[in-house]
Amino acid sequence: MYLLGFIGVGNMGGAMARASVTATPPEQVAVANRTAAKAEALAEDLGCTAAAASFVAAQAKYIFLGVKPKDMAGLLSSIAPVLAARTDRFVLVSLAAGMDCARVQELAGGAYPVIRLCPNTPVAVGKGLIAWCEKDTRPGEAEVLTAAMAGAGVWDPCPEYLMDVAGTIGGCTPAFAYMFIEALSDGAVACGMPRGQAMRYAARAVEGAAALAQADGRHPGALKDAVCSPGGSTIQGVLTLERSAFRAAASDAVIDAVEKTRTMGK
């Protein structure tokens, strides 16, 4: 038996599998993927077991479903007979955006316990944010999972009605941040700085700003004001961003992404 089993080790499933072995012994982890070679390469890298999806469904206590929402019905129908044949207790762990726990149970063909996760890719380096909710679990089962996956980052319980929003603000923001870092470095390159140095400066500045925002406790607007000296370069740059509707564009990106997420699990 395995404590953790991952079916689907693409960008998100693979990142979660990588995070798992920082807190769970690799011999308690099994991975499966539609392309077997991908699972085999990851297993070799992590020191865990590569197997078929049916094996993971039969042998893992926590079965991570790491496929895209459009592929979830096919996956669950393929492993449903294996799940139905089990006599021990197991938990389905869904990573599918926009798909609620009840829908996972419906597709799996039984009222199995489900923990729904909305992680983001920084889990691969232990800096993830993982919103989660649960359905039909027993006391302590979620805590075992979060302890086994402690190396992924921060785990935040969330009511299911907010999971689509949590998944968007947590899961999509890294992409938005990468775009911001790239754009900042483009500006620095235009002003003569070498690309590699510009990327390091931009990424470290964003990282540091995020850390201060979490530690300081002041409103982000107050932190911004503290950097903007009268007549200085920072306020000039802020005004340029405002003329381009920077904040409105960021807010609209979140709202549009939430709406898209809500349609994906239907």
Buried (B, 14 or more C-beta within 10 A) or exposed (E): EBBBBBBBBBEBBBBBBBBBBEBBEBEBBBBBBBEEEBBBBBBEEBEBBBBBBBBBBBBBBBBBBBBBBEBBBEBBEEBBEBBEEEEEEBBBBBBBBBBBBEBBBEBBBEEBBBBBBBBBBBBBEBBBBBBBBBBBBEEEBBEBBBEBBBBBBBBEEBEBEEBBBBBBBBBBBBEBBEEBBEEBBBEBBEEEBEEEEBBBBBBEEBEEBEEEBEEEEEEEEEBBEEEBEEEEEEBEEBEEEEEEEEEEEBEEBBEEBBEBBBEBBE
